[in-house]
């Protein structure tokens, strides 16, 4: 308990944030402890390095109040110490209160007497103890309240991230199911070109289910309108043509594929259904808003994300199993 204070404080010593061994996860532990503290004591023993400044900047950006403690003041002449403290106050002007910079000597060097004997020096901790006592008297309740608010905000943000991950996983299951349903519908009923309008009913039901995952109520009629609008966007942006070309090339490199129009149409339809589904996920994540760039920007972003070589190769492999092989079996039975 500090003098003249009713507060009892716990001080936790963490591994140095710049010295901790990441392989042992010590740096992560140190940052987690720092993030949960009501008040930070940031200890240095010289002028701030750029790396130390960046760490302190990150911690104070969390909303944490910090006392910067210059240790080993006994190593400096008074004139040098005064100049160092002035430089530190100047560098830290935007991060800490000038009064929250203190100099101490936690374990000062032994002093040698004229007789040649050595005596232990008394630690000089009073500047820090005095500042802590003053802070707790004036702002102790606010420090605790502010930290509780920060912790609550972090928990809320983490809960949102957890819910978003769960929703994303459920949405991916729905998209995967409907992309193969859409691909199968097109492969089984060949049309001139990849006619997305013919699969609007399939995509409409997908829209309804995705909306449900994100807590948005969408009727089947609204789903059809959204699916039709996105299908027209895919066509207008040239993504339908681009997808057909992309997947035709991918199918040609796979010896197990059936190089017929039906196979290409079916796999392309599945791929475009996936682009549509991923686009609708963004729409529902934004509370049924396409954002400033509109539906075109969202669709283009999803097309770029899903046209990477490694993804296309994996998609074609799955498409062979889900669309091409069943189509081949169907044709053989006929």
Beta strands, then each sheet from edge to edge (+ up, - down):
strand 1: 40-44
strand 2: 66-70
strand 3: 101-103
strand 4: 111-112
strand 5: 118-119
sheet 1: 1+ 2+ 3+
sheet 2: 4+ 5-
end
